[in-house]
Amino acid sequence: MKSKTYDVAVVGAGVFGAWTALHLAKRGRRVLLLDAYGPGHSRSSSGDESRIIRMGYGADEIYTRWSQSSLIEWKELFAATGNTVLFQKTGVLWLAEAANPQLQSSKEVLLRNGVTFEEIDRQTLACRYPQINLDGIANAIYEPESGVLLARRTVATVVAEALRLGADFRLASIAGPQGSGVLENIKAGSGEIFSAGQFVFACGAWLAKVFPELLGGRIFPTRQVVFYFSVPAGNERFSPPALPTFLVKNDECYGMPDLESRGFKIAIDRHGGPVDPDTQSRMVSEAEVREIRQCIAYRFPALANSTIAETRVCQYENTSSGDFLLDRHPEMANVWLAGGGSGHGFKHGPAVGAYLAGQILDRAVPEPRFMLHSKETVQRRRVY
Ligand SMILES: Cc1cc2nc3c(=O)[nH]c(=O)nc-3n(C[C@H](O)[C@H](O)[C@H](O)COP(=O)(O)OP(=O)(O)OC[C@H]3O[C@@H](n4cnc5c(N)ncnc54)[C@H](O)[C@@H]3O)c2cc1C
C-alpha cells in the first residue's frame, strides 16, 4: 500500500516542531509530525514542568518582540482550548548589581516596545520581598504581565490542536537524510518511509546527531540541572503572588515560586559540561546539590534546610551565540533546520512556528541572526 504524501513532515515534537506543525496546519497544509519518544517527553528540552516567559532581553530586541507576540498566541491557544491554567502570570522580577548592562538596555527596549514594567528601588524590594536576601542587589525591574508556561502540558496542547486541524502524528525515529538536491522521503528506524514536499528537522539537542557533519560542531548540548525544593509548611512567602518568578544576574540563578504545589524551583543558568542527550545521566550529582544549596542558603535563607522535592536533568541545545538556528539546509533545498533554543527558546515556540511557516510557504526574507552561516564552531554566548 502506498503511504500518504504530506506537504510537510516535521521531525521532532518539542515546542519548536509542535508550533511549526500547528502553524502549517492552520494554513491548510497536510502535515505529519513525528517524534522518536513523544511530544514534550521527559528527556527533551521542552519536557520539564515549567518554563519562564519574560520580555526583557537586554539589547536583543528581536527576542523581546518575539516574546510579546508569542505570549499573545500562547494565551489565545489556552483560551481556545480551555487551558488557561497553562500560563501562570506570576510576574518576573529581575535582580542585578549596579549598572548591569542587560538590565539597562532591557529598560530602553521594553519602553520602546510598550512592555509594562516597573523599576523597583532597594527599599521597596526589601519591603515587598523579605524572603530574598538582597546583598549585592542594586537594580531591579519587574514585568507584571510575564510569568510561566507549564511546559510539557503546553506542548501536548499544541500538538492536540495541530491534530484537531488535520495533522497526523507518528512515533518514529527518523534517520538523518544524506546527499543533496531535493529530498523525497525520510526513513524511520522501523524501515517505514514517509514522503513529503518539505521536511523540517526540529530535533533539539539531537540536531547535532541527525546532521553530524553539518551541525556536530555548531550545536553544543550542555548539561543543565533543575531543583524543586519543598517550602515551609503553611507558609505563603514562596508561592504567588508573594514571590514572583525571579532572575538574579549576580548569582546566575533563576527560579519560580511554588506552582501547583510542586515546590520552589531554582537552577543555575551557567552552561554545564557537554553532553549527549541519549546517554547523559539524569541523576543529579553531589557537587550539583552542594552548589544549589549554597545558592539557596545565600539568596533564600528561609529555605536553607529545605528538602529537595524533585530534580530534573536536561540539556540546553546551544548555538555559538545563543541565537536560534532556523534556516534551510545548505545542500537540500526542501529541508529546514530548526533548533538552537539555547536555554531560552521555549517561550518563543509560537513565533518560531510562524517564522518557519513564512519561510517555507511565503519565501519570506530570512533574519540573518537565525541563519546557519552565523553559527560558529566556538561558543561565545551573547544572548541571555
Ligand atoms: C533546564 C532548562 C531550562 C530552560 N528554561 C527556559 C525558560 O525558562 N524559558 C524559555 O523560554 N526556555 C527555556 N529553556 C529552553 C527551552 O526549553 C528549549 O530551547 C526548547 O524547549 C527547545 O525546544 P525544541 O523543540 O527545539 O527541542 P526539544 O524539546 O528537545 O524537542 C526535540 C524533539 O526532537 C525529537 N527528535 C530528535 N531526533 C529525532 C529523530 N531522529 N527522529 C524523531 N524525533 C527526533 C526528540 O525526541 C524531541 O522530542 C530551558 C531549557 C532547559 C534545558
The ligand as an ORCA input file, in Angstrom:
! r2SCAN-3c Opt
* xyz 0 1
  C      16.846     23.447     32.267
  C      16.289     24.281     31.160
  C      15.656     25.475     31.463
  C      15.121     26.253     30.442
  N      14.438     27.385     30.785
  C      13.796     28.084     29.826
  C      12.927     29.127     30.195
  O      12.739     29.411     31.387
  N      12.291     29.811     29.214
  C      12.462     29.502     27.893
  O      11.859     30.174     27.060
  N      13.261     28.488     27.522
  C      13.923     27.763     28.447
  N      14.706     26.693     28.112
  C      14.949     26.402     26.677
  C      13.821     25.640     26.033
  O      13.290     24.677     26.908
  C      14.326     24.975     24.750
  O      15.007     25.947     23.954
  C      13.169     24.398     23.941
  O      12.380     23.557     24.742
  C      13.732     23.626     22.748
  O      12.667     23.005     22.069
  P      12.965     22.116     20.795
  O      11.649     21.759     20.238
  O      13.941     22.792     19.908
  O      13.740     20.818     21.355
  P      13.193     19.558     22.186
  O      12.171     19.972     23.163
  O      14.398     18.863     22.734
  O      12.485     18.662     21.107
  C      13.219     17.975     20.124
  C      12.434     16.709     19.810
  O      13.011     16.086     18.655
  C      12.886     14.690     18.811
  N      13.853     14.043     17.947
  C      15.182     14.239     17.924
  N      15.766     13.480     16.987
  C      14.773     12.786     16.395
  C      14.742     11.832     15.340
  N      15.862     11.441     14.714
  N      13.558     11.290     14.979
  C      12.397     11.674     15.616
  N      12.384     12.582     16.626
  C      13.554     13.129     16.999
  C      13.185     14.476     20.294
  O      12.688     13.240     20.744
  C      12.499     15.676     20.931
  O      11.197     15.368     21.368
  C      15.265     25.870     29.094
  C      15.910     24.673     28.781
  C      16.399     23.875     29.806
  C      17.067     22.577     29.457
*
